[in-house]
Structure formats: C-alpha cells, structure tokens
Amino acid sequence: MAGFDDRKKGQEGKFAHDQEMEFKVMVRRNKLLGLWVAELLGKTGADAEAYAKEVIISDMEEKGDEDVFRKVRGDLDAANVEMSDHRVRRQMEELLASAREQIAAGN
C-alpha cells in the first residue's frame, strides 16, 4: 500500500510541476508576443515592457489564446498596423516554441 501511495504522490507532484511549467511557458510566450507587437506599434523601452505586461494580463480573461489574440488584434487595428490574423496566430505559435525552449533551458 505504501508503494501505491508513493507512486500516487509522485504522479501528483509531476502533474503539479507540469502545470507550473506550462503556466511559465504561456507567460513567457505572452511577454515575447507583447514585445513583438510593441515593436510594431512603435513602442520601446519601458513602454514596450508595460505593453508586454498588458498582454500577459489579458491572458487571465478566459481559458485559451483567444483573449490574447483579441487584445493584440485590437491594438494592431487601432494603430492601423496591417497584419493578417494568420500572421498573428503563426507568430503566437512560433513564440510558444521559443518560450518552451527558453523555459526548458532555464532562461
């Protein structure tokens, strides 16, 4: 019975760790996305960092990526920056892969 309990605790610990890592990856992806969009909007320095934080916070509205997409899409549209939905979503995917690599490397 002790072996079963140990295995159960190990699986619960792994699940918690995996969830924490996924959260960190998504926060990193959203920051990278925010910095990318900030550059397109002509923001630099502290303004770019502040915008990236807005993008990170926008991900707390609902599960999934649609809240983040709506945020950046709306901001790009408001600034008259021409960018297709496909390009924004593709950038999100590419930055997700970059974020996973960075987090895995301990950066």
N, C-alpha and C positions, 0 to 999 in steps of 0.2 A: 504494500500500500504506500509505503514511503517513496518508493521509486516512481509510482504513478503521480504522487503529489509533487515530487521534484520535477518530473517531466512537464506537468501542468504549469508549474511556476515558471519553468524555463520558456515554455511557449508563450505565456502571458508576458514575460519580460521581453521576448523577441518581438511580439506584436506591438508592445508599447514603444520599443526602440524604433521599429519600422515606421510607426505613425509619427513619431517625433522627427525622424529623418525626412519623411515626406513633407511634413509641415515646413521644415527648414528649406527644403528644395523649392517649395512653392513660394515662400517669402523671397528667396534669392532670385527666382525667376521673375517675380513681380518687380523687384528692385531693378534688375537688369532691363526689363521691359520699360519701366518708368524712366530710366536714364536714356534709353534709346529714343523714346517718344519725346522726352525733354529736349534732346538734341534737335529733333525735327521741329520742335516748337520754338527753337532759338534760345532755350534756357541753358544757363551754365552755372557752375559753382554751386553755391548754396541754394539757388532757385531750382536747379536740376535735382539736387538731393531732396529738397522739400517736395518736389513733384513726384519723385520716386516713392516717397513715403505715402503720398496720397494714393498712388496706385496700389501699394501694399495694403493700405486700409480698405480700399474699395473691394478687396477680395473677401472681406468679412461679411458682405451683404447676403450672399447666398452660396450654396454649395456649387462647385464647378467654376468654370472660367468665364461664364457669360457676364458676370458683374464687372470683371476686369476688362473684358473686351468692350463692353458698353462705355466704360469710363474713358479708355484711350480713344475709341472710335469717336465719341462725342467731343473730346478735346481736339482731336485732329480736324474734325469737321468744323468746329468753332473757329479754328485758326486758319481755315481754308487750305489745309495741307492735303494734297491729293495722295491718297494711299488706298489701295483696294482692301476690302475685307480679307481677301485671300492672303495678301501680303502680311497683314497684321497677324492673322492666325498662324501663318507659317513662321513668322518671327517669334511668336509665343512658343511654338514647338521647338524651334532651334535654341531659344534661350532656356527652355526647360532642360534640354540635353546638356547645355553648358552648365546650368545650375547643378544638375546631378553630378557632373564630373567635378565641379568645384567642391561641393559638399563631401563627396567621396574622398577627395584629396585632402580634406581637412582645411580648406580655404574658406 
